[in-house]
Amino acid sequence: MPSKKKRRRAARKNRLAPAGTIQGSSNPSSARSQRTRELFLAWLTTWRRLLCSARFSQELRKHAVVNASNRWQRVRRGLNVPFLILLGFLFLSAQLPTQFKQLMNASQLINQDSGDFEYYTPPAILAAARLALGTIDLDPASSSQANKFVEARQFFSEADNGLAQLWYGHVWLNHPFSRNGNRQWIQKLVYEHKSGRVTEACCITYAATSESWFRPLLSFPQCFLVPRTNYLLPNGLVKTGVTKGSVVTYLGPNLDSFTAAFSRLGVVKVAP
């Protein structure tokens, strides 16, 4: 009959054996590896739920963190393959929602779509535009609040849909940035200028030189503003932290007036 000490040792061994291990099995490491994989996947699932759920409450979040930490401690004891950690990050990256991935790349987001259209041009740039154009006859993408800064004789609001209107005279354009709208506004501006209805125009955009919608503007004189332009909010406060430089493009025959007005605000490039 086994001694009392041996019986205690055997009982302890049974308690510590991984779930699914068959006592007396010739290959216990296989069952242990299977249990480790199960724990690891459970840990990944917990973190995925924590990161992807937009409605996760604070209490549930705390519970998930503690739960995931406990599971990871159990996994770590049986983890013998380091690349499983890398596999976990790849798993999470593949499962994250598109909105979360976009938030991870804010600099590209501002290059494509600001998500908010109410950003007004600083007064110094508008003063230079009025000096270059003589007067601003039309702002085709504006509002009553924005026109307090622009002082255009006429403006088209969002309800008017400036893209559907005929433009004329001296135009100032600070169009609402959007992924699909950038191309439409720039094409409309170039078309109205080539038609002869718009005799002169100044257009401010981000200096997105790698974007297809920006390429038509490269054929015209431009002032690359220095430093980066911080636009105004409707309440008059400055929106800081912009991650992209801005440029003013001039369409018209009076290049000398444009250069004189904007050279103090940045670097003027004359189209070839």
N, C-alpha and C positions, 0 to 999 in steps of 0.2 A: 504493500500500500504506500503511495507517495507521501512524503512528509508534508507537514503543514506549510513549510516554507515553499516547497515546490508547487503545492496547490495554489498558493497566493500568486506565485510568479506566472503560472498558467492562466489564471483568471485575469491578471493585468494584461497579458499578451492578447487575450481575446478581446478585451475592451479597446485596446489600441489598434487592433487590426482594422484596415479600411473597410468601409461598407462594401459588400459584394465579394469579399475575399473568402474563399472556401477553405476552412481549416484543413490542413493536411494536403492542400493542393500543391502540385509540383511546380506551378508557375504563379506565385502570389504577386509578382511584380506587374503582371499584365492587368490584374484586377485593380491594383493600386494606381496604375497609370490611367485606367478608365475612370476611376473615382476622381482623380486629379483633373481630368478634362471636364468632367461634369461640374465640378466646383468652379473651374475657370470660366466656363460658359455661363454659369449662374451669376458670377461676378460681373461679367461683361453685360449681361442682360440688365442687371441692376443699374449700372452706370448709364447704359443707353436710355433707360426709362427716365433717369434723373436729368439727362441733358436734353432729351427730345420733347419732354412733356411741357408745353407752355403753361398748363394749369396746375403744375405741381405746387402744392402749398408748402409753406416754410416748414411745418411740422413733418410732413411726408418727406421733404427733402432731407431733413436731419436724420429721420429714420433710415432713409435709403443710404446715406453716407455711412452711418454706423453699421448697417447691414452689409454693405459692400466691403467695408473695412474688415469685418469679422470673417466674411467669406474669403477675402484675399489672404488673411493670415492662415487659414486652413489650406488654401491652394499653395501658398509659398512653401509649406513643409514638404510637399510632394513635387514641387516644380523643379524639373531637371533640364528643361530645354529653354534657354533664354529667348529664342525667337518667338515663343508664345506671347511675350509681351508686345513685340512688334505686331503680331497677328491681331492682338486686341485693339491696337490703335487703328489698324486697317479696317477692322470690323466696325468700329465706331464711326470712322470717316465715311464709310460706304452707307451707313444707315442714317446719318444726320439729315434733317430736312433741308430743303434748298434755302429756306429763309435763314437758317443758322449759318450755312456756308457763305451766304452773301454778307452777313454781318462780320465774318472773319476777314473780309477783304474790302474794307471801307474805302480805301484809296481808289480802287477800280469802280466802286459804286458811285462815287462823286463824279468820276469821269463819264459815267453813262447816265445815271439817273439820280438826281438829288433827292427825290421823294417829297420835296416841298418846293412849290413854285414862287412863294412870296419872298423873294430876295431882291432888294432894290439896289440900284447902282449908286455908289458914293458920289457926293456932290462934285468933287474935283474932276471926276471923269465926265460927268454931265456938262460941267462948265467948259471943258475942252471940246466936247462934241458940239456945243452951241457955237463956240468960237470957230470951229472948222466948217460947220454947215451954215453958219449965219443965223439960221433959225430952224426950229424943229416943227415941221408941218404935221407929222403923223408919227404916233407910236402905236404900231399894230398889235402889240401884246402887252397890255397895261391894265390899269384899274384907276379908279378915282383917287385912291390913296397914293398909288405910285406916281400918278401924274402931278402930284404936288411937288415932287422932286424933278420930274422930267420937264414940265411946263410946255408940253406939246400943244399945238393949236387944236388937234383932234387926236383921240385915241380910241382903239378898239379894245373892249373888255373881253373876258372869257365868254360872256353871253353873246357878244357880237361875232365871235369866231373870226379872228383876223385872217386866218388862212383862206376863208371863203370870200374875203372882200378885195376890192381893187385898191392898191396902194398908189401913192402919188407924192410928188415933191421931195422935200428933204425928210428923210426917215431916220428915226433912232429905234434900234431893236435890241432889247434884252429879253429874248424869248424864254418861255418856260421850258427848262431842261427836262427831257424825258427820253427814255431809250428809243421810242418810236418817233417822237416828235422832232428831234434834232434835225433829221434829214429833211422833213417836210418844211420846217421854217427856213432853213438855209436855201433849199431849192426855190422856195417862194420868193425870197429876197433877191436871189440872182436873176430869177425869171422877170420880176417886176423891173429890175434895173435894166436888163437887156431890152425890155419892151419899150423903154423910154419914159414910162410913167414915173418911175423913181429916178430923179436926176442926180441926187446924192444920198448917201446913207452911211451911217456908222452902226456897226453891229458888235456887241460885246459877247464873247463866249469864253468857255474854258479853252485853254491852249491844248486841245486834244488832237495833236498833229498826226497821231497814228490811226484816227478814226475816219471811216469813209465819208461820213457826213461833213467832216471838216475840210476835206481836200478841195472842194470848189473855192473856198475862201483863200487858199494859198496863191491864187492867181491875182490877188488884189493887194495893195499896200496894207501893212499891218503894224500895229504898235504892241509889242509884247510888254505888258505892264510889269513894273518893278517897284516894290516887292509884290508878293501875292496879294490879290485884291480880297479884302474882307467886306462882304456885302452887308447891306442894312436890312434889319427886320422891320415889319410894319410899324412897330412901336418906336422906331428910330434908333434902337440899339444896334451895335455892330456885332455881326455874327463872326466870331473868331474861329480859328482852327481849320481853315480851308486847306485841303491837301493838294490843290491843283492851281497852277498859275492861270491868269486870264490874258486875253488878247482882244484888242479892238481892231476890226477890219474896216477899211474905208472903200466905198464904191463911189467913184465920181472923178471928175476931171481936175479938181483943184488940189493936186498933191501937195503943193507948197503950203497951203493953208492947213492941211491935215498934219503935215510934218511940224509946222510951227506950233500948232496947238498941243500936240501929243508928245513931242520929243522930250519934254521935261518929266513925263510920267513913265517913260520906259524907253525901249529900243525900237526904233522905227525901221521896218524892213520894206524896201521898195520892191514890188513885183518885177520879175524879169521881163 
